[in-house]
Amino acid sequence: MNKAIVLMYHNIGMPPKEGKLRSLYVTPRMFRFQMWYLKTAGFRVVSLNEILSFMRGSVSSDERLVALTFDDGYQDFYDNAYPVLKMYGFPSTVFLVSDFIGKENLWDYQELNIRKKLLDWEKIIEMRDHHVSFGSHTRTHPFLSKLSTAEMEEELFGAKATLEKRLNLPVQFFCYPYGNYDERAVAAVKKAGYLGATTMNRGLIHRGDEPFELRRSFIRFHTHPLLFMLKLHSTYEDRKGKRR
């Protein structure tokens, strides 16, 4: 295969009636189906490091590669996704907002009309030893393009330092909050020492792609099984992302 795909998830759970943006949720039942399908259909679920290796041409193009990413670090990842991933032995990357670990989604709870519990350090450390990698999603989840360069670097460097100290591991990947970034943000991510960064830009992963603007496929509440398969088996995501 001359392409790979990075899947983007947020919440794995039932969307609460009072909450907004149901699209952020994938039900536990649907998530179990999706992971079963990846296994049954012969996809190889890999880490973001292996995605980078694929982009550089050092991983075989004969395999169908998929990486799993989860933004924000919600408690329901531990409750509903982690047991399934552990059963299949699938690696994954969870992007954490370092200042809010063990707290709630203080950056958007008013907009979403709901408070969502975030992972605490005890659960993070437990999962660290079972194929779950953790990336940085800044300190406070701001719109990076609205920050000064100094503020931006504090968000990027500060989050990386906090996570690495607690995890006792290098934090190699970054995720742009809200998918918001500009040239200054890309430069700051590189300066902070990350190896790559994920966006909310739609598309597949190809040889020679820019590692600091990784495209992903958003798996949503309404991503039914046939659409899930279409994303995996075709150039659908490239077409939707208007990739040339």
C-alpha positions as MATLAB code, in Angstrom:
seq = 'MNKAIVLMYHNIGMPPKEGKLRSLYVTPRMFRFQMWYLKTAGFRVVSLNEILSFMRGSVSSDERLVALTFDDGYQDFYDNAYPVLKMYGFPSTVFLVSDFIGKENLWDYQELNIRKKLLDWEKIIEMRDHHVSFGSHTRTHPFLSKLSTAEMEEELFGAKATLEKRLNLPVQFFCYPYGNYDERAVAAVKKAGYLGATTMNRGLIHRGDEPFELRRSFIRFHTHPLLFMLKLHSTYEDRKGKRR';
ca = [
       0.000    0.000    0.000;
       1.242    3.508   -0.751;
      -0.843    5.093    1.969;
      -1.662    4.804    5.676;
      -4.372    6.322    7.837;
      -4.475    7.991   11.254;
      -7.864    7.777   12.949;
      -8.974   10.578   15.285;
     -11.264    9.946   18.239;
     -12.407   12.090   21.154;
     -14.962   10.492   23.496;
     -15.718    6.761   23.588;
     -19.084    6.670   25.304;
     -22.753    7.478   24.999;
     -23.375   11.165   24.240;
     -25.266   12.778   27.145;
     -28.647   14.249   26.277;
     -27.766   17.660   27.687;
     -24.431   17.888   25.877;
     -23.685   19.468   22.528;
     -21.482   18.212   19.679;
     -22.596   14.603   19.648;
     -20.121   14.148   16.802;
     -17.319   13.994   19.389;
     -18.612   10.633   20.629;
     -18.286    7.086   19.378;
     -20.403    4.580   21.289;
     -18.588    1.724   23.063;
     -20.442   -0.794   20.920;
     -19.391    0.913   17.681;
     -15.810    1.270   18.896;
     -15.665   -2.458   19.650;
     -16.907   -3.173   16.133;
     -14.329   -0.846   14.585;
     -11.433   -2.468   16.438;
     -12.761   -5.935   15.572;
     -12.944   -4.905   11.934;
      -9.362   -3.624   11.867;
      -8.199   -6.969   13.227;
     -10.429   -9.105   11.008;
      -9.707   -7.164    7.808;
      -5.949   -7.507    8.251;
      -4.959   -3.936    9.041;
      -1.835   -3.476   11.143;
      -2.413   -1.013   13.957;
       0.825    0.843   14.616;
       2.266    3.695   16.647;
       2.752    7.214   15.312;
       6.492    6.495   15.238;
       5.830    3.743   12.709;
       3.670    6.128   10.694;
       6.676    8.457   10.514;
       8.843    5.535    9.410;
       6.311    4.747    6.688;
       6.402    8.370    5.506;
      10.181    8.210    5.296;
      10.077    4.986    3.307;
      11.614    2.708    5.945;
       8.490    0.566    6.521;
       7.095   -1.846    3.927;
       4.379   -0.372    1.738;
       2.740   -3.799    1.408;
       1.017   -3.533    4.799;
      -2.182   -1.664    5.561;
      -1.185    0.640    8.401;
      -3.540    2.374   10.819;
      -2.712    4.557   13.833;
      -5.237    5.343   16.570;
      -5.268    8.766   18.244;
      -7.505   10.131   20.999;
      -7.664   13.863   21.697;
      -7.968   15.533   25.128;
      -7.484   12.511   27.411;
     -10.989   11.799   28.665;
     -11.764    9.329   31.437;
     -13.997    7.365   29.065;
     -10.891    6.333   27.123;
      -9.831    4.317   30.161;
     -13.358    3.015   30.782;
     -14.404    2.061   27.257;
     -11.495    2.132   24.792;
      -8.497    0.906   26.766;
      -9.959   -2.555   27.605;
     -10.687   -3.194   23.914;
      -7.277   -1.959   22.774;
      -5.596   -4.061   25.450;
      -7.519   -7.169   24.329;
      -6.299   -6.759   20.746;
      -2.831   -5.546   21.699;
      -3.346   -2.373   19.658;
      -1.064    0.604   20.346;
      -2.629    4.052   20.624;
      -1.737    7.666   21.350;
      -3.699    9.844   23.773;
      -3.068   13.598   23.665;
      -3.171   15.149   27.140;
      -3.839   18.728   28.266;
      -1.191   18.802   30.974;
      -2.605   21.445   33.350;
      -6.027   19.750   33.461;
      -4.999   16.139   34.095;
      -7.318   14.698   36.739;
      -9.726   17.607   36.272;
     -12.387   18.420   33.662;
     -12.654   19.991   30.209;
     -12.429   23.539   31.506;
     -11.552   24.919   28.063;
     -14.919   24.157   26.453;
     -17.444   22.951   29.042;
     -19.568   26.071   28.706;
     -19.754   25.708   24.931;
     -20.540   21.982   25.176;
     -22.924   22.430   28.110;
     -21.295   19.531   29.934;
     -18.306   18.813   32.159;
     -16.317   15.761   31.130;
     -13.888   14.024   33.450;
     -10.269   13.757   32.330;
      -7.754   11.008   33.018;
      -5.759   11.209   36.246;
      -2.108   10.320   36.681;
      -2.763    6.944   38.290;
      -4.621    5.688   35.227;
      -2.160    7.313   32.831;
       0.790    5.557   34.467;
      -1.068    2.241   34.411;
      -1.771    2.543   30.694;
       1.742    3.730   29.887;
       2.896    0.156   30.478;
       0.269   -1.383   28.171;
       0.870    0.014   24.665;
      -0.673    3.456   25.310;
       1.558    6.379   24.360;
       0.874    9.918   25.466;
       1.351   13.075   23.478;
       1.033   16.755   24.248;
      -2.096   18.799   23.622;
      -0.621   21.949   25.259;
      -1.002   23.065   28.858;
      -4.464   24.673   28.655;
      -5.922   23.888   25.180;
      -5.805   27.414   23.657;
      -6.139   28.587   20.075;
      -2.424   28.754   19.300;
      -2.707   31.304   16.505;
      -4.154   33.809   18.991;
      -1.119   33.615   21.282;
       2.111   35.550   21.180;
       5.172   33.511   20.271;
       6.291   33.533   23.920;
       2.869   32.333   25.128;
       2.808   29.669   22.462;
       6.207   28.331   23.442;
       5.180   28.226   27.106;
       2.198   26.060   26.171;
       4.341   23.715   24.072;
       7.506   23.513   26.153;
       5.646   23.536   29.476;
       3.314   20.683   28.570;
       6.161   18.574   27.211;
       8.258   19.090   30.347;
       5.397   18.231   32.706;
       4.402   15.098   30.829;
       7.945   13.815   30.430;
       8.693   14.306   34.126;
       5.631   12.336   35.230;
       5.781    9.665   32.530;
       9.555    9.262   32.706;
       9.475    8.906   28.932;
      10.039   11.247   25.987;
       6.880   12.898   24.660;
       7.403   12.846   20.917;
       4.110   13.953   19.371;
       1.926   17.022   19.586;
      -1.688   17.687   18.653;
      -2.866   21.192   17.697;
      -5.875   22.156   19.879;
      -9.015   22.732   17.785;
      -6.839   21.903   14.764;
      -5.731   25.542   14.944;
      -2.175   26.352   13.870;
      -0.090   28.623   11.687;
       3.523   28.832   10.566;
       4.594   30.151   13.973;
       2.960   27.171   15.688;
       4.689   24.683   13.398;
       8.025   26.370   14.080;
       7.390   26.334   17.841;
       6.479   22.633   17.803;
       9.735   21.850   16.030;
      11.688   24.062   18.428;
      10.156   22.271   21.428;
      11.632   18.994   20.196;
       8.572   17.069   19.066;
       8.978   14.604   16.183;
       5.602   15.309   14.600;
       2.172   16.852   15.079;
      -1.367   15.858   14.194;
      -3.945   18.191   12.710;
      -7.675   18.053   12.054;
      -7.011   18.280    8.307;
      -8.672   15.390    6.525;
      -6.701   12.981    4.436;
      -4.572    9.865    4.281;
      -0.873    9.586    5.070;
       1.477    9.339    2.079;
       5.191    8.925    1.557;
       7.012   12.214    2.013;
       4.204   13.974    3.897;
       5.047   16.793    6.315;
       5.417   15.222    9.801;
       4.254   18.393   11.563;
       0.974   18.532    9.639;
      -0.263   14.954    9.850;
      -3.711   14.468    8.346;
      -6.304   12.339   10.110;
      -9.733   10.796    9.629;
     -12.275   11.933   12.226;
     -14.346    8.998   13.519;
     -17.650   10.470   14.686;
     -20.927    9.449   16.287;
     -22.485    9.032   12.843;
     -19.573    7.114   11.288;
     -21.573    4.001   10.448;
     -19.824    0.696    9.593;
     -19.939    1.168    5.819;
     -18.460    4.652    6.080;
     -15.771    3.349    8.424;
     -14.837    0.742    5.826;
     -14.906    3.318    3.034;
     -12.451    5.510    4.931;
     -10.085    2.569    5.334;
     -10.275    0.963    1.901;
     -10.419    3.927   -0.474;
      -9.151    7.447   -1.124;
     -12.369    8.862    0.372;
     -10.541   10.885    3.032;
      -8.162   12.399    0.484;
     -11.093   13.402   -1.698;
     -12.971   14.935    1.241;
      -9.813   16.718    2.330;
      -9.397   17.987   -1.244;
      -5.874   16.678   -1.374;
      -4.114   17.180   -4.650;
];
